[in-house]
């Protein structure tokens, strides 16, 4: 699960306390604790901020790949993200209703992600890793690898 890798990165790779990371991200340390103890999902915008600040792949943070690969910074572009979500769904021969059911949401909510009205939440991104194989969250956000 995404929070397990997040905590391991903070503790073992960045050698940082919750308080230190909280100051950098501009949140309270109890917020970091909530993310790491699965009380709360990390908002996707905060996760992207973390990935950009410390040069981490979202696929690595989510535990989809064993090694961190460097990518360019994530720029949230809702129309591109929406188009990529729709393309991914079509490539997997699924309807919006089927994807929404897998995400345990309603089709109307999912439609908002595919039309760029709302950004897809972190929890749904995590669930999409179970729906689509292979699946790259970094590619979904149109990140380019740094060579």
Buried (B, 14 or more C-beta within 10 A) or exposed (E): EBBEBBBBBBBEEBEBEBEBBBEBBEBEBEBBBBBBEEEBBBBBEBBBBBBBEBEBBBBBBBBBBEEBBEBEEBEEEBEBBBBBBBEBBEEEEBEBEBBBBBBEBEBEBBBBBBBBEBBBBBBBBBBBBEBBEEBBBBBBBBBEEEE
